[in-house]
Amino acid sequence: MNTFGTTLSASAAALLILTATTFAGPDRPGMGTNTTFEVRILQPTSAPYFKTLAPAITLGGVVMPSRMPATVAYASSSGASGDCEVLSNNVWRTPPIELNEGSNLITVTAAKVDDADATATDNIIVFLATQPPPPPPRTNICVQITVPTSAPFLMTRLEAVPLGGYVMPPWSVASVTFETSTGQSGPCTVFSNGMWRAGEIALDLGTNVIAVKAVKLDDQAVTAGDTLTVVRVTFTNDPPVCTNRPPCLTNRPPVIVSRPCLFWGTNDVYEYHLIAIDRENDPLTLELDTRGPVVATITPVANGSWMISAMLTNTARVVRFRAKVSDGLHLRPTVQHWPVIAIVPQRTNRIERLYRRTLR
């Protein structure tokens, strides 16, 4: 208590008092002059104004001089009133005072014990601010096109391409729709694992822009989108200069134009639509090699178009694929090889390191 009293007396000269009325008691025997009597509010602030979000407030302060016994009472414009607890050194505090919304004027009155007519007052205005409840956290969603490719650009000779992909998280998506620059649009089928399909999309010659939009289930303002630019081209078959077999050098090998996704995701099935182009329109064949605990199947879609579906047989970090596309005329097939990082919940924090390791 001595430390608290020392701190108050050291800073008392710098405190601001909103209203202080001082009365002098009658002269006592042995005292040549009257003694100054005052009360001051020091807690929660010595300023005349205080703003809070709490529904109640506790005030504290001191009566001076500290050697003079006194009683302290409080009254609030909110209707609360009562006596304060006064300690031996005239340090006082109020019980919790309920506040009304807006401004609350609280008056503290001190009276001498041996002279009830000698009183002193101090006031403080406490403003109770109302804070609106915080809005619920907004979580985003993600949608991506992975079929016919996860790349933003595709060149093909096909008249139509399948459209599909995934959306995350799958349980918070209300709908997935698509729209093309050729005027096609409609809803997509969304599966419980987050995969979605839109069927075959007809293509015009030239550039075709396909846009996909996903809408959040519980917040229609949250959307996500992805776009794919597909260029449909045609090739002319130039007459070969040489007619001998095996084919002469004018016959060009097939070209793989699709790009695979390097992440397995959180789904059990990995899908990749592999598309190859042969300028001589030769029939193409696909041979797939895998390395890792994976079972892969190949579903032909059209000449130069295959759907590759793979499933893990147990937990793995990286699975490697090698696709060989051949037209039957060249000794060396066109090869595309890529690693796929299988993301499992126990290793989601190591995705970036595994990705860098696969690129070595």
C-alpha positions as CSV (number, residue, x, y, z in Angstrom):
1,M,0.0,0.0,0.0
2,N,2.9,2.4,0.6
3,T,4.1,1.9,-2.9
4,F,0.7,2.7,-4.3
5,G,0.4,5.8,-2.2
6,T,3.8,7.0,-3.2
7,T,2.9,6.6,-6.9
8,L,-0.3,8.6,-6.5
9,S,1.3,11.4,-4.6
10,A,4.1,11.7,-7.2
11,S,1.7,12.1,-10.1
12,A,-1.1,14.0,-8.3
13,A,0.1,17.4,-9.5
14,A,-0.3,16.4,-13.2
15,L,-3.8,15.0,-13.0
16,L,-6.7,16.7,-14.7
17,I,-9.9,17.1,-12.7
18,L,-13.1,17.8,-14.5
19,T,-15.0,19.2,-11.5
20,A,-13.7,19.6,-8.0
21,T,-15.5,21.5,-5.3
22,T,-13.6,22.1,-2.1
23,F,-15.1,23.0,1.2
24,A,-13.1,24.1,4.3
25,G,-14.2,22.7,7.6
26,P,-14.3,24.8,10.8
27,D,-11.1,25.8,12.5
28,R,-9.9,23.2,15.0
29,P,-8.0,24.0,18.2
30,G,-4.4,24.1,17.4
31,M,-4.8,24.7,13.7
32,G,-4.2,28.2,12.4
33,T,-5.8,27.7,8.9
34,N,-8.4,25.4,7.2
35,T,-7.2,22.1,5.5
36,T,-7.8,21.6,1.8
37,F,-10.1,18.6,1.1
38,E,-10.5,17.0,-2.3
39,V,-11.3,13.7,-4.1
40,R,-9.8,12.5,-7.4
41,I,-10.7,9.7,-9.9
42,L,-7.5,8.0,-11.0
43,Q,-8.7,4.6,-12.3
44,P,-9.2,3.6,-15.1
45,T,-8.0,7.0,-16.1
46,S,-7.4,10.4,-14.6
47,A,-8.9,12.1,-17.7
48,P,-12.4,13.4,-17.6
49,Y,-13.5,11.1,-20.4
50,F,-13.2,7.3,-21.0
51,K,-14.4,5.0,-23.7
52,T,-15.0,1.3,-23.2
53,L,-16.6,-1.8,-24.6
54,A,-17.2,-3.4,-21.3
55,P,-20.8,-3.4,-19.9
56,A,-19.5,-2.4,-16.4
57,I,-16.6,-0.3,-15.0
58,T,-14.8,-0.1,-11.7
59,L,-13.5,3.3,-10.6
60,G,-10.7,4.1,-8.1
61,G,-8.9,7.1,-6.7
62,V,-7.7,8.9,-3.6
63,V,-9.0,11.4,-1.1
64,M,-6.6,14.1,0.0
65,P,-5.1,14.7,2.5
66,S,-4.7,11.0,3.1
67,R,-4.5,11.5,6.9
68,M,-8.0,12.8,7.1
69,P,-10.7,10.1,7.5
70,A,-13.4,10.3,4.9
71,T,-16.3,8.4,3.3
72,V,-16.8,8.1,-0.5
73,A,-20.0,7.5,-2.4
74,Y,-20.7,7.3,-6.1
75,A,-23.8,8.0,-8.3
76,S,-24.2,7.3,-12.0
77,S,-26.6,8.7,-14.6
78,S,-27.4,5.1,-15.4
79,G,-29.1,4.8,-12.0
80,A,-26.4,3.0,-10.1
81,S,-25.2,4.4,-6.8
82,G,-23.6,3.2,-3.5
83,D,-20.7,3.5,-1.2
84,C,-17.1,3.0,-2.1
85,E,-14.5,0.9,-0.2
86,V,-12.1,3.3,1.5
87,L,-8.7,1.9,2.7
88,S,-6.7,3.3,5.6
89,N,-4.7,5.7,3.4
90,N,-7.9,7.1,1.8
91,V,-7.5,5.1,-1.4
92,W,-11.0,4.2,-2.5
93,R,-12.6,2.0,-5.2
94,T,-16.2,1.3,-6.4
95,P,-17.9,-2.0,-7.1
96,P,-18.6,-2.7,-10.8
97,I,-20.9,0.0,-12.1
98,E,-23.4,-1.0,-14.8
99,L,-23.3,1.2,-17.9
100,N,-25.9,2.2,-20.4
101,E,-25.2,2.4,-24.0
102,G,-23.7,5.8,-24.9
103,S,-22.6,8.4,-22.3
104,N,-22.7,7.7,-18.5
105,L,-21.9,10.5,-16.1
106,I,-20.5,9.1,-12.8
107,T,-20.0,11.4,-9.8
108,V,-17.9,10.5,-6.8
109,T,-18.5,12.4,-3.6
110,A,-16.2,12.4,-0.5
111,A,-17.2,13.6,2.9
112,K,-15.2,14.1,6.1
113,V,-16.0,11.7,8.8
114,D,-15.9,14.4,11.6
115,D,-17.6,17.0,9.4
116,A,-20.3,15.8,7.1
117,D,-20.8,19.3,5.6
118,A,-17.3,19.3,4.2
119,T,-17.5,17.4,0.9
120,A,-15.6,17.2,-2.4
121,T,-16.7,15.8,-5.8
122,D,-15.1,14.6,-9.0
123,N,-16.8,13.5,-12.2
124,I,-16.0,11.3,-15.2
125,I,-17.9,10.6,-18.4
126,V,-17.8,7.0,-19.5
127,F,-18.9,6.2,-23.0
128,L,-20.1,2.6,-23.6
129,A,-19.4,1.8,-27.3
130,T,-21.3,-1.0,-29.0
131,Q,-19.2,-3.2,-31.4
132,P,-21.1,-5.2,-34.0
133,P,-20.4,-8.9,-34.0
134,P,-17.5,-9.8,-36.3
135,P,-18.6,-11.3,-39.6
136,P,-18.0,-15.1,-40.0
137,P,-14.7,-15.9,-41.6
138,R,-14.9,-16.2,-45.3
139,T,-13.3,-19.2,-46.9
140,N,-12.5,-19.3,-50.5
141,I,-13.0,-22.1,-53.0
142,C,-10.9,-23.3,-55.9
143,V,-11.9,-24.8,-59.3
144,Q,-9.5,-26.0,-61.9
145,I,-9.8,-27.6,-65.4
146,T,-7.7,-30.8,-65.7
147,V,-9.4,-32.4,-68.7
148,P,-8.5,-32.3,-71.5
149,T,-5.4,-30.6,-70.0
150,S,-4.4,-28.7,-66.9
151,A,-2.5,-26.2,-69.0
152,P,-4.2,-22.9,-70.0
153,F,-3.7,-23.6,-73.7
154,L,-4.4,-26.5,-76.0
155,M,-4.1,-27.1,-79.7
156,T,-6.0,-30.0,-81.2
157,R,-7.5,-31.5,-84.4
158,L,-10.5,-32.9,-82.6
159,E,-14.0,-31.5,-83.3
160,A,-14.9,-31.9,-79.6
161,V,-13.0,-32.3,-76.4
162,P,-14.2,-33.6,-72.9
163,L,-14.2,-31.0,-70.1
164,G,-13.7,-31.8,-66.5
165,G,-11.6,-31.0,-63.4
166,Y,-11.9,-30.7,-59.6
167,V,-13.1,-28.2,-57.1
168,M,-11.9,-27.7,-53.5
169,P,-13.2,-28.1,-50.9
170,P,-15.9,-30.3,-52.4
171,W,-18.4,-30.1,-49.5
172,S,-18.7,-26.3,-49.8
173,V,-19.5,-25.9,-53.5
174,A,-23.1,-25.3,-54.6
175,S,-22.7,-25.6,-58.4
176,V,-20.2,-25.6,-61.2
177,T,-21.1,-24.2,-64.6
178,F,-19.3,-23.7,-67.9
179,E,-19.6,-21.3,-70.8
180,T,-17.7,-21.1,-74.1
181,S,-17.0,-18.4,-76.6
182,T,-19.0,-20.4,-79.2
183,G,-22.2,-19.9,-77.2
184,Q,-22.4,-23.2,-75.3
185,S,-23.1,-23.2,-71.6
186,G,-24.7,-25.4,-68.9
187,P,-24.2,-27.0,-65.5
188,C,-21.6,-29.5,-64.7
189,T,-22.0,-32.7,-62.7
190,V,-20.1,-32.4,-59.3
191,F,-19.2,-35.6,-57.5
192,S,-18.7,-36.1,-53.8
193,N,-14.9,-36.3,-54.1
194,G,-14.7,-32.9,-55.7
195,M,-14.4,-34.0,-59.3
196,W,-16.7,-32.5,-61.9
197,R,-17.6,-33.3,-65.6
198,A,-19.3,-31.3,-68.3
199,G,-19.3,-33.8,-71.2
200,E,-18.1,-33.1,-74.7
201,I,-17.5,-29.5,-75.8
202,A,-17.9,-28.9,-79.6
203,L,-15.1,-26.8,-81.1
204,D,-15.1,-24.3,-83.9
205,L,-12.1,-23.9,-86.2
206,G,-9.7,-21.4,-84.6
207,T,-9.7,-20.2,-81.0
208,N,-12.3,-21.5,-78.5
209,V,-12.3,-20.0,-74.9
210,I,-13.9,-22.2,-72.3
211,A,-14.7,-20.7,-68.9
212,V,-15.7,-22.6,-65.7
213,K,-17.3,-21.0,-62.6
214,A,-17.9,-22.5,-59.2
215,V,-20.2,-20.9,-56.6
216,K,-19.9,-21.4,-52.8
217,L,-22.7,-23.2,-51.1
218,D,-23.3,-21.0,-48.0
219,D,-22.0,-17.7,-49.5
220,Q,-23.2,-17.0,-53.1
221,A,-20.8,-14.0,-53.3
222,V,-17.8,-16.3,-53.1
223,T,-16.9,-17.7,-56.6
224,A,-13.9,-19.2,-58.3
225,G,-13.2,-19.6,-62.0
226,D,-10.7,-21.1,-64.5
227,T,-10.4,-20.7,-68.3
228,L,-9.0,-22.9,-71.1
229,T,-8.1,-21.7,-74.6
230,V,-8.5,-24.4,-77.2
231,V,-7.3,-23.9,-80.7
232,R,-8.7,-26.3,-83.3
233,V,-6.4,-26.6,-86.3
234,T,-6.4,-28.7,-89.5
235,F,-3.4,-30.0,-91.4
236,T,-3.1,-30.7,-95.1
237,N,-1.5,-34.0,-96.2
238,D,1.3,-33.1,-98.5
239,P,2.1,-35.8,-101.1
240,P,5.2,-37.6,-100.1
241,V,8.2,-37.2,-102.3
242,C,9.4,-40.8,-101.7
243,T,7.0,-43.7,-101.9
244,N,9.4,-46.4,-100.6
245,R,8.7,-48.3,-97.4
246,P,9.7,-47.9,-94.7
247,P,8.5,-44.4,-94.9
248,C,10.7,-41.7,-96.2
249,L,11.9,-38.7,-94.2
250,T,9.0,-36.6,-95.2
251,N,6.8,-38.5,-92.7
252,R,6.8,-36.6,-89.4
253,P,6.5,-38.3,-85.9
254,P,3.5,-37.6,-83.7
255,V,3.5,-34.7,-81.3
256,I,2.0,-34.8,-77.7
257,V,0.3,-31.5,-77.1
258,S,-1.3,-32.1,-73.7
259,R,0.4,-31.4,-70.4
260,P,-0.2,-33.5,-67.3
261,C,-0.9,-32.3,-63.8
262,L,2.1,-33.0,-61.4
263,F,0.0,-33.3,-58.3
264,W,-2.2,-36.2,-57.3
265,G,-4.4,-34.1,-55.0
266,T,-6.5,-35.5,-52.2
267,N,-8.5,-37.8,-54.5
268,D,-7.9,-41.5,-54.9
269,V,-7.9,-41.4,-58.7
270,Y,-5.4,-39.5,-60.9
271,E,-6.7,-38.7,-64.4
272,Y,-4.9,-37.3,-67.4
273,H,-6.3,-36.8,-70.9
274,L,-3.3,-37.4,-73.2
275,I,-3.7,-35.8,-76.7
276,A,-1.3,-36.4,-79.6
277,I,-1.3,-35.0,-83.1
278,D,0.0,-36.7,-86.2
279,R,0.2,-34.5,-89.3
280,E,-0.1,-37.4,-91.7
281,N,-3.2,-38.7,-89.8
282,D,-1.6,-42.1,-89.2
283,P,-3.2,-44.3,-86.6
284,L,-1.5,-43.8,-83.2
285,T,-0.9,-46.2,-80.4
286,L,-0.1,-45.5,-76.7
287,E,2.1,-47.5,-74.4
288,L,2.3,-46.4,-70.7
289,D,5.0,-47.4,-68.2
290,T,4.6,-46.6,-64.5
291,R,7.0,-46.7,-61.6
292,G,5.6,-46.9,-58.1
293,P,2.7,-48.6,-56.2
294,V,0.1,-47.6,-58.8
295,V,-2.4,-49.3,-61.2
296,A,-3.1,-47.4,-64.4
297,T,-5.7,-48.0,-67.1
298,I,-5.9,-46.5,-70.6
299,T,-9.3,-45.7,-72.2
300,P,-9.1,-44.7,-75.9
301,V,-11.2,-41.6,-76.7
302,A,-10.3,-41.1,-80.4
303,N,-7.3,-41.4,-82.6
304,G,-4.6,-39.5,-80.8
305,S,-6.7,-39.1,-77.6
306,W,-6.6,-41.4,-74.5
307,M,-7.8,-41.0,-70.9
308,I,-5.3,-42.3,-68.4
309,S,-6.7,-43.2,-64.9
310,A,-4.4,-44.3,-62.1
311,M,-5.0,-45.5,-58.6
312,L,-2.5,-45.9,-55.7
313,T,-2.2,-49.4,-54.2
314,N,-0.6,-48.0,-51.0
315,T,0.8,-44.7,-49.6
316,A,3.5,-43.3,-51.9
317,R,5.2,-40.0,-52.3
318,V,6.1,-39.9,-56.0
319,V,4.8,-42.0,-58.9
320,R,6.4,-41.7,-62.3
321,F,4.7,-42.1,-65.6
322,R,6.1,-42.6,-69.1
323,A,3.9,-42.4,-72.2
324,K,5.1,-43.6,-75.6
325,V,3.0,-42.5,-78.6
326,S,3.9,-44.2,-81.9
327,D,2.5,-44.1,-85.5
328,G,4.0,-47.5,-86.4
329,L,6.3,-46.0,-89.0
330,H,9.1,-44.4,-86.9
331,L,11.6,-46.5,-85.0
332,R,11.5,-44.1,-82.0
333,P,8.2,-43.2,-80.5
334,T,7.3,-39.8,-79.1
335,V,7.9,-40.0,-75.3
336,Q,6.4,-37.9,-72.5
337,H,7.5,-38.7,-68.9
338,W,6.4,-36.9,-65.8
339,P,6.4,-37.4,-62.0
340,V,3.2,-37.1,-59.9
341,I,3.4,-36.2,-56.3
342,A,0.8,-38.2,-54.3
343,I,-0.4,-35.9,-51.5
344,V,-1.5,-37.7,-48.4
345,P,-2.8,-35.8,-45.3
346,Q,0.3,-36.8,-43.2
347,R,2.6,-35.2,-45.7
348,T,0.7,-32.1,-46.9
349,N,3.3,-29.8,-45.3
350,R,6.1,-31.4,-47.4
351,I,4.6,-30.9,-50.8
352,E,6.9,-28.1,-51.8
353,R,10.1,-30.0,-50.9
354,L,8.9,-33.2,-52.7
355,Y,8.1,-31.1,-55.8
356,R,11.6,-29.7,-55.9
357,R,13.0,-33.1,-55.4
358,T,11.2,-34.5,-58.4
359,L,12.6,-31.8,-60.7
360,R,16.2,-32.8,-60.0
